[in-house]
């Protein structure tokens, strides 16, 4: 077969797989009342580092483990495109005369910090919890919160002013903004820990004691919850057990806790292949197949819904097997980034990666179409934009110019004074052979495939790339403390629905400003301009006035290529048929909506 015939065959096979799966996007956000009972079985790839809410800011596993025990103040309804109350109602008051803004929150009157099996008396959540967390945890630089820098706003005179919080009464508090901002709820929405426990720890031992509260050795009965579940048991390396919280505030029309399973059992496993095996055995409720697993998952499914999401009458009582759902290309995309931290200034790669032309050339050597065909079976599309389509400032005309082209890559490398020698290798102007590592999470098989494609394409230009699969926690440590990586392939969850999301990533002083975090002042002119645009545009409420700034913001990132986006893959999700699927939805905006599932 010719290459074109192979690609056509792959595309036909991919379409056939999609046509065998169910499409059920969430378009109404309406849910029927369910019934309590059953066990939800799930899995995670490793142990949490802690059960501490502050630690959870920087450790994804800890964050996911604690997700059922905490709640946010507000919730964004992506279908209606508006903020809605969650733990608290809110009111925004704008003072245009003085260019200031207040957000007043009022907490619900039925929310508590509760303990499993009533090990301790429940404690009502008050404004003291939020005020303490904002001022004494997020606001204490020694605590090292990821959100510390987001508390400050640059002012027109070059100074910065804090966003402050003030207690009004037991249930109400107000955030005072020194300037009007376009998305004040986004900037103040937060989850938080119990002040009566964290405050006591801080008074006794300072920031260190705060970080050491609720270690993995903690008795789960001492960890309070304001969420739908308690953490009841933790067996390291094996599992976590959650039990339903009877004090949870959110109820259905029958007064029943909206999270219907009585228990959640989360097994701790090593890789996705183990998860696949557990799912096939019916020991996991859901599974998101990788591209190489997709054909087997789809062909062995027993869909209880028609392809448009409506029930199949003759199979309405079917409880064995599973149904597979599909969604369009994801909101977010993984990316390839290059370490520009001056801590590595003596290494040759630092000089290469700090050259814009080199980064642009790497983008030109990234064969996204080959990745889509070989790694994702044709089920994906290249990512050439900076904002996703759901972002209101997305513009289809603002796209990456440095696409796959060896000729363009060679031209850019020549401009940056790189040259290929007779031995076939590329050298810089100082005679150093161009070779570097590409690190990626070892548990993600797709990254291994993509790294091999990058290695092959770079080799054609004499560049030696060594794939380096790495433990995920070590990668996090490298990104946030040691900074001793070279290039990395990784992804951040979700997508930037709001342009001002990701202040800890895109602004130069952010702790996740991947290529050079926590800059005291911008290292480059373009980063200084990004900072300026970000802080100016996020304060402009009017769409037409803000758009030129966000347009320039996207263009700079696409020109400078500090990160190079890969592809957006079509996604699939399999769900065991024992669950009533009336309340289940799956799409690229919300992902898999499993919150309201109940047993048939």
C-alpha positions in Angstrom: 0.0 0.0 0.0 1.1 3.5 -0.6 1.3 6.0 2.3 -1.9 7.7 1.1 -3.7 4.4 0.9 -2.5 3.5 4.4 -3.8 6.8 5.7 -7.1 6.4 3.9 -7.5 3.0 5.5 -6.7 4.3 8.9 -9.2 7.1 8.5 -11.9 4.7 7.4 -11.2 2.5 10.4 -11.3 5.5 12.7 -14.7 6.6 11.3 -16.1 3.1 11.8 -15.1 3.2 15.5 -16.8 6.6 16.0 -19.9 5.3 14.3 -20.1 2.4 16.8 -20.2 4.8 19.8 -22.8 7.0 21.4 -22.9 10.8 21.2 -24.6 12.3 24.3 -23.4 15.9 24.9 -24.8 18.0 27.8 -27.1 20.6 26.3 -29.6 21.1 29.1 -27.9 20.6 32.4 -31.1 18.9 33.7 -31.0 15.8 35.9 -33.7 13.5 37.2 -33.8 12.4 40.9 -32.0 9.1 41.5 -31.8 6.6 44.3 -29.0 6.0 46.8 -27.1 2.8 46.9 -24.2 0.8 45.4 -20.4 1.2 45.2 -18.5 3.3 42.7 -15.2 1.6 41.8 -12.4 3.8 40.5 -8.6 3.9 40.3 -5.7 6.3 40.5 -2.1 5.8 39.2 -0.3 6.4 42.5 -0.5 7.3 46.2 -1.3 10.8 47.3 1.5 12.9 48.9 -0.7 14.2 51.6 -4.3 14.9 52.7 -3.5 18.5 53.1 -5.4 21.2 51.0 -2.3 23.4 50.7 -0.2 20.5 49.4 -3.0 19.6 47.0 -2.4 22.9 45.1 0.9 21.4 43.8 0.2 17.7 43.6 -2.5 16.5 41.2 -3.0 13.1 42.9 -3.5 14.8 46.3 -5.9 17.2 44.7 -8.0 14.4 43.1 -8.1 12.5 46.4 -9.3 15.5 48.3 -11.8 16.6 45.7 -14.7 14.8 47.4 -14.1 16.5 50.7 -14.1 20.2 49.7 -16.2 22.6 47.7 -15.9 25.8 45.8 -17.8 29.1 46.6 -19.2 29.3 43.1 -19.7 27.2 40.0 -19.5 28.2 36.3 -22.3 26.8 34.1 -20.5 26.3 30.8 -23.8 25.6 29.0 -25.5 28.8 30.2 -22.1 30.6 30.2 -22.7 32.2 33.6 -21.5 31.9 37.2 -23.9 30.3 39.8 -23.9 30.1 43.5 -22.4 26.9 45.1 -21.3 27.2 48.7 -22.2 30.8 48.6 -24.4 33.4 46.9 -22.6 36.4 45.5 -23.1 40.0 44.4 -20.8 42.2 42.4 -20.7 45.9 43.2 -18.9 48.2 40.7 -17.7 51.7 41.7 -16.9 53.3 38.3 -16.2 56.7 39.8 -13.2 55.3 41.8 -12.5 52.4 39.5 -13.0 49.8 42.2 -15.0 46.7 42.7 -16.4 44.6 45.5 -17.6 41.0 45.5 -19.8 40.1 48.4 -20.3 36.4 49.2 -22.9 35.0 51.6 -22.4 31.4 52.6 -25.3 28.9 52.7 -26.7 28.3 56.2 -26.6 24.5 55.9 -22.9 23.7 55.3 -20.7 22.0 57.9 -17.3 20.5 58.5 -18.4 16.9 59.4 -16.4 13.9 60.5 -16.8 10.3 59.5 -18.9 8.3 62.0 -19.3 11.5 64.0 -15.8 11.0 65.4 -16.0 14.7 66.4 -18.9 17.1 66.5 -19.6 18.8 63.2 -18.6 22.5 62.9 -20.6 25.0 60.9 -18.7 26.7 58.1 -18.5 30.4 58.5 -16.8 33.4 56.9 -13.9 32.9 59.3 -12.9 29.8 57.3 -12.7 31.7 54.0 -11.1 34.8 55.5 -8.4 32.8 57.3 -7.6 30.7 54.3 -7.3 33.7 52.0 -5.2 35.8 54.4 -3.2 33.3 56.4 -2.7 30.4 54.0 -2.9 31.8 50.4 -1.7 35.2 51.7 1.3 34.0 53.6 4.3 33.8 51.3 6.0 31.2 53.6 3.1 28.8 53.0 4.1 28.8 49.3 0.5 28.8 47.9 0.3 28.7 44.1 -2.3 31.5 44.4 -0.2 33.9 46.4 0.8 36.1 43.4 -2.8 36.2 42.1 -3.8 38.3 45.2 -2.0 41.4 43.8 -3.0 43.7 40.9 -0.6 46.0 39.1 -1.8 49.6 39.3 -1.5 52.4 36.7 1.4 54.1 38.6 3.6 51.0 38.4 2.9 49.8 42.0 0.9 46.7 42.9 -2.1 46.6 45.3 -3.6 43.6 47.0 -7.1 42.2 46.6 -8.2 42.2 50.2 -10.9 40.3 52.1 -13.1 41.6 54.9 -15.5 39.7 57.2 -19.0 41.2 57.3 -20.7 38.7 59.6 -20.7 35.0 60.4 -21.9 34.1 56.9 -20.8 37.1 54.7 -17.5 38.5 53.6 -16.4 40.8 50.8 -13.4 40.9 48.5 -12.2 44.5 47.8 -10.6 44.9 44.3 -8.3 48.0 43.9 -9.4 48.1 40.2 -12.4 47.0 38.2 -11.8 43.5 36.7 -13.6 41.6 34.0 -14.0 38.3 35.9 -14.2 39.0 39.6 -15.9 35.7 40.4 -13.1 33.7 38.6 -10.5 35.7 40.7 -12.2 35.0 44.0 -13.7 31.6 43.6 -11.8 29.2 45.9 -12.0 26.1 48.0 -10.6 26.2 51.5 -9.7 24.1 54.6 -11.2 24.2 58.1 -9.9 27.2 59.9 -10.3 25.8 63.3 -7.7 23.1 62.5 -5.3 24.9 60.2 -5.3 28.0 62.4 -4.3 25.9 65.5 -1.5 24.3 63.5 -0.2 27.6 62.3 -0.3 29.2 65.7 1.7 26.3 67.1 4.3 25.8 64.4 3.9 28.3 61.6 3.9 27.5 57.9 5.8 24.3 58.4 3.1 23.0 60.7 0.4 23.9 58.2 2.1 21.9 55.5 2.5 18.9 57.8 -1.1 18.8 58.9 -3.0 15.8 57.6 -0.1 13.7 56.3 -0.8 10.3 54.7 -0.3 8.7 58.1 -3.3 10.7 59.5 -6.3 8.7 60.8 -9.0 9.5 58.2 -11.6 10.0 60.9 -9.8 13.2 61.9 -10.1 14.7 58.4 -13.3 16.8 58.1 -15.4 17.0 54.9 -17.8 19.6 53.6 -18.1 17.6 50.4 -20.3 14.7 49.4 -18.0 12.0 50.9 -15.7 11.2 53.8 -12.3 9.6 53.4 -12.9 6.6 55.6 -9.8 4.4 54.9 -6.5 4.6 53.3 -4.2 1.6 52.7 -1.0 2.8 51.0 -0.3 1.2 47.7 -3.7 -0.5 47.6 -6.8 1.7 48.0 -8.9 4.5 49.4 -12.4 4.1 50.7 -14.9 6.9 50.7 -18.3 6.9 52.5 -21.3 9.1 51.8 -21.6 12.3 53.9 -25.1 12.6 55.3 -24.6 16.3 56.0 -23.9 17.2 52.4 -25.9 20.2 51.4 -26.8 19.6 47.8 -30.0 17.6 47.5 -32.3 16.4 44.7 -36.0 17.0 44.5 -36.6 14.2 46.9 -34.2 15.6 49.5 -31.6 13.0 48.7 -27.8 13.7 48.5 -27.0 14.2 44.8 -24.1 11.8 45.0 -25.9 8.5 45.0 -23.4 5.7 45.5 -23.0 4.9 49.2 -19.3 4.1 48.8 -16.4 4.9 46.5 -13.5 2.5 46.3 -10.4 3.9 44.6 -7.7 1.4 43.9 -4.1 2.5 43.6 -2.6 1.0 40.5 0.6 1.4 38.5 -0.6 2.0 34.9 -3.4 2.3 32.5 -3.1 -1.3 31.4 -4.1 -2.4 34.9 -7.0 -0.1 34.8 -8.1 -1.6 31.5 -7.9 -5.1 32.9 -10.0 -4.1 36.0 -12.6 -2.4 33.7 -12.9 -5.5 31.5 -13.5 -7.6 34.7 -16.2 -5.2 35.8 -14.1 -4.0 38.7 -14.1 -0.4 37.6 -17.2 1.6 36.6 -15.7 3.7 33.9 -12.7 3.8 31.6 -11.1 6.3 29.1 -9.3 4.1 26.5 -6.0 5.0 25.0 -5.8 4.9 21.2 -4.3 1.4 21.2 -7.0 0.1 23.4 -9.9 1.8 21.6 -10.7 -0.9 19.0 -10.9 -3.6 21.6 -13.1 -1.4 23.9 -15.5 -0.4 21.1 -15.8 -3.8 19.4 -16.6 -5.5 22.8 -19.1 -2.9 23.9 -22.9 -3.6 24.5 -24.4 -0.2 24.0 -27.7 0.3 25.9 -28.3 3.6 24.1 -28.8 4.4 20.4 -25.9 6.3 18.8 -27.8 9.6 19.4 -28.0 8.9 23.2 -31.7 7.7 23.3 -32.5 4.4 25.1 -32.8 1.1 23.3 -36.1 -0.2 24.5 -35.3 -3.9 24.1 -32.2 -3.5 26.1 -33.4 -1.2 28.8 -33.0 -3.9 31.5 -29.6 -4.9 30.3 -27.0 -4.6 33.1 -24.0 -6.6 31.8 -21.3 -5.1 29.6 -20.7 -1.4 29.0 -21.6 1.5 26.7 -19.0 3.6 24.9 -19.4 7.3 24.3 -17.5 9.7 22.1 -16.7 13.4 22.3 -15.2 15.9 19.8 -11.6 17.1 20.2 -10.7 17.9 23.7 -10.5 21.5 25.0 -6.9 21.2 26.0 -3.8 19.8 24.3 -0.5 18.5 25.5 2.5 20.4 24.6 6.3 20.4 24.2 8.3 22.9 26.2 11.9 24.0 26.5 13.8 24.8 29.7 15.0 28.5 29.7 15.8 28.7 33.4 19.1 30.5 33.9 19.9 28.0 36.6 21.1 25.9 33.6 23.0 28.7 31.9 26.2 26.8 31.7 24.5 23.9 29.8 24.6 24.2 26.0 20.9 23.6 25.7 20.2 26.8 27.7 21.7 28.9 24.8 19.8 26.9 22.2 16.4 27.1 23.9 16.6 30.8 24.7 16.8 31.4 20.9 13.4 32.0 19.5 14.4 30.6 16.1 15.5 27.3 17.7 12.1 26.9 19.4 10.3 27.8 16.2 12.4 25.3 14.3 11.4 22.6 16.8 7.7 23.5 16.1 8.5 23.0 12.4 9.9 19.6 13.1 6.8 18.5 15.0 4.9 16.3 12.6 1.4 16.6 14.0 -0.3 14.7 11.1 2.0 11.8 11.7 1.2 11.8 15.4 -2.5 11.8 14.6 -2.2 8.9 12.3 0.3 6.8 14.1 -0.6 7.5 17.7 -4.3 8.4 17.6 -5.5 6.3 14.7 -6.6 9.5 12.9 -8.9 10.5 15.7 -7.5 14.0 16.4 -6.6 17.3 14.9 -3.6 19.6 15.1 -3.6 22.4 17.7 -2.5 25.6 16.0 -4.4 28.1 18.2 -3.6 29.3 21.7 -7.1 29.7 23.1 -9.6 26.9 22.6 -12.8 27.6 20.6 -14.9 27.8 23.8 -12.9 30.9 24.8 -14.8 34.0 23.7 -11.5 35.6 22.5 -10.7 32.7 20.3 -10.0 33.9 16.7 -9.7 31.3 13.9 -7.3 33.7 12.1 -4.8 33.8 15.0 -2.9 30.6 14.4 0.6 29.2 14.6 2.8 29.9 11.6 5.5 27.4 12.4 4.0 24.2 11.2 5.6 21.0 10.0 8.2 21.8 7.3 11.8 20.6 7.3 12.7 23.3 4.8 11.4 26.0 7.2 13.1 24.4 10.1 16.5 24.4 8.3 16.1 28.0 7.4 15.4 29.0 11.0 18.3 27.0 12.3 20.6 28.6 9.8 19.5 32.0 10.9 20.3 31.0 14.5 23.8 29.9 13.3 23.4 26.2 13.5 24.9 24.0 10.7 25.0 20.4 9.7 28.5 19.0 9.4 29.8 16.2 7.2 29.1 13.6 9.9 25.4 14.3 9.5 25.0 16.0 12.9 23.8 19.5 13.7 26.2 21.8 15.5 25.9 25.3 17.0 28.2 28.2 16.3 30.5 27.1 19.1 31.0 23.6 17.5 28.8 21.8 20.0 26.7 18.9 18.8 22.9 19.5 19.3 21.5 16.8 21.5 19.0 17.0 24.3 16.4 14.9 26.3 12.6 14.9 26.1 11.0 14.0 29.4 7.4 12.8 29.8 5.3 10.9 32.3 6.2 7.2 32.1 2.6 6.1 32.6 1.3 7.8 29.4 2.0 5.4 26.5 1.0 8.0 23.9 3.8 10.3 25.0 6.3 7.5 24.4 5.0 7.1 20.8 5.1 10.9 20.2 8.6 11.1 21.6 9.8 8.5 19.1 8.2 10.5 16.3 9.9 13.7 17.5 13.2 11.8 17.8 12.8 10.5 14.2 11.9 13.9 12.7 14.8 15.7 14.5 17.2 13.0 13.5 16.6 13.9 9.8 18.1 17.3 10.6 21.0 15.9 12.6 19.5 16.6 16.0 19.9 13.8 18.6 16.9 13.6 20.9 16.7 11.0 23.8 13.2 10.1 25.1 13.2 9.9 28.8 10.1 8.4 30.5 10.0 9.7 34.0 7.9 9.1 37.2 5.2 11.8 37.3 6.0 13.0 40.8 9.7 13.4 39.8 8.6 15.5 36.8 6.6 17.7 39.1 9.6 18.2 41.4 11.8 19.0 38.4 9.3 21.6 37.1 8.7 23.2 40.5 11.9 22.9 42.5 15.1 21.4 40.9 14.5 22.8 37.4 16.9 20.2 36.0 15.0 19.1 32.9 15.8 19.9 29.3 12.6 19.6 27.2 9.3 18.2 28.5 6.1 16.8 27.0 3.2 17.2 29.4 -0.3 18.7 29.6 -2.4 20.8 31.9 -6.0 19.7 32.5 -9.0 21.6 31.1 -8.8 24.6 28.8 -8.8 28.3 29.2 -12.4 29.2 28.9 -11.5 32.6 30.3 -8.5 34.4 28.8 -7.3 35.3 32.3 -7.1 31.7 33.5 -3.6 30.3 34.2 -2.1 33.4 35.9 0.4 31.0 37.6 1.5 29.7 34.2 1.5 32.5 31.7 2.6 35.5 33.8 6.4 35.6 34.4 6.3 35.5 38.2 4.0 32.4 38.2 5.2 29.3 40.0 4.2 27.2 37.0 5.6 29.6 34.3 7.0 26.4 33.0 10.1 27.3 31.1 11.4 29.8 33.7 9.1 30.2 36.8 9.1 32.7 39.6 10.9 35.5 37.7 11.6 38.5 39.9 11.3 40.6 36.8 10.5 39.5 33.2 13.5 37.9 31.6 12.6 39.0 28.1 10.9 41.9 26.4 8.1 39.6 25.1 7.4 38.2 28.6 7.3 41.8 29.9 4.7 42.6 27.3 2.7 39.5 28.1 2.6 40.6 31.8 1.5 44.0 30.7 -1.2 42.8 28.4 -2.5 40.2 30.9 -2.8 42.7 33.8 -4.4 45.3 31.6 -6.8 43.2 29.6 -8.2 41.3 32.6 -9.4 44.6 33.9 -11.3 45.5 30.7 -15.0 44.5 30.9 -16.0 45.6 27.4 -15.4 42.8 24.8 -14.5 45.1 21.9 -12.0 47.1 23.9 -10.4 44.0 25.4 -10.1 42.0 22.2 -7.1 43.8 20.7 -5.1 43.0 23.8 -6.1 39.3 23.9 -5.4 39.1 20.2 -1.9 40.4 20.7 -1.5 38.1 23.7 -2.2 35.0 21.6 0.0 36.1 18.8 3.0 36.6 21.0 2.8 33.1 22.4 2.4 31.6 19.0 5.4 33.6 17.7 7.7 32.9 20.6 6.9 29.2 21.0 7.9 28.8 24.7 5.5 25.8 24.5 4.4 24.1 21.3 1.0 22.5 21.4 0.7 19.0 19.9 -2.8 17.8 19.0 -6.3 17.7 20.3 -7.5 14.0 20.3 -11.0 12.9 20.0 -11.9 11.3 23.3 -13.9 8.2 24.3 -15.4 7.1 27.6 -16.8 3.7 28.6 -19.4 3.2 31.3 -20.6 0.0 32.9 -24.3 -0.7 32.0 -25.4 -1.3 35.5 -25.6 2.5 35.9 -28.8 4.3 34.8 -27.5 6.6 32.1 -30.3 9.2 32.1 -28.1 11.7 34.0 -24.9 10.8 32.2 -23.4 13.2 29.5 -20.1 13.3 27.7 -18.6 16.1 25.7 -15.4 18.1 25.2 -16.6 21.0 27.4 -17.7 19.2 30.6 -16.0 15.9 30.1 -17.8 12.9 31.6 -20.7 14.0 33.9 -20.8 11.2 36.4 -22.0 13.3 39.4 -25.6 12.2 39.2 -25.3 8.6 38.3 -27.3 5.9 40.2 -27.7 2.2 39.8 -30.5 0.8 37.7 
